[in-house]
Amino acid sequence: MTEARQSVTLIQSSRHKIHWLSTKEKRRNRKKIMQALLNLAILFIAKIADNALSTTKTILIQRGRCLIAGTALAVSNYIGYYITKQIVSANSGLAMIAVSVASGFGCVLAMAVSNKLSKDRLFVNILMSDNKEAMQDFRDYLALHHITNVAADSYTRNWDTKTITVTAYAQTRAESELINSYIKQSQQKIKRVVQK
């Protein structure tokens, strides 16, 4: 009987070890999967940063900020080399896909930040018409929309009728669009000269 009990105990013990080993392997596998996902996330974020810096560098060069552009280039290159090393050592198609998708996100991110932070160009609109009342209405429209303007007396082409010339300073795209829409909807002919 003791031998039977010992064999049962041995069998139960070996089953417990097998179960314990499989649990240990499951933990190891989970750890490997989590590590792989973390590495992919790091590569993804690094590539977004790389492309954002690369696009920012181009924008800064166009704006004449060479020192900051050079710094952005150096950091971008370092990140790029790191990513290349990781992809080559990983030998994974999934890593290449993640990095490729992140490239697009990085470019979009840099452009969005640039558009948000950049000032719109100032457009000077010089507007003329033979109809003095139409120009007074236009000047009132500009004032209503808080668009900086200057109205000055002027004459029509044949010098016999006095009219108004309005100079409007559109500081944003929205203000330029307001001026465009007013001119399109106007019943009177308005001549416009735009200076950048």
WOFEN-V183875 format. One record per helix or strand of 2 or more residues. SS is the DSSP state (H for helix, E for strand). FROM is the first residue (numbers start at 0). LEN is the number of residues. If there is no record, write none. Layout:
# WOFEN-V183875
[[SS | FROM | LEN] [SS | FROM | LEN]]
This chain:
# WOFEN-V183875
[[H | 1 | 61] [H | 65 | 25] [H | 92 | 25] [E | 122 | 6] [H | 131 | 13] [E | 147 | 8] [E | 161 | 9] [H | 172 | 13] [E | 190 | 5]]
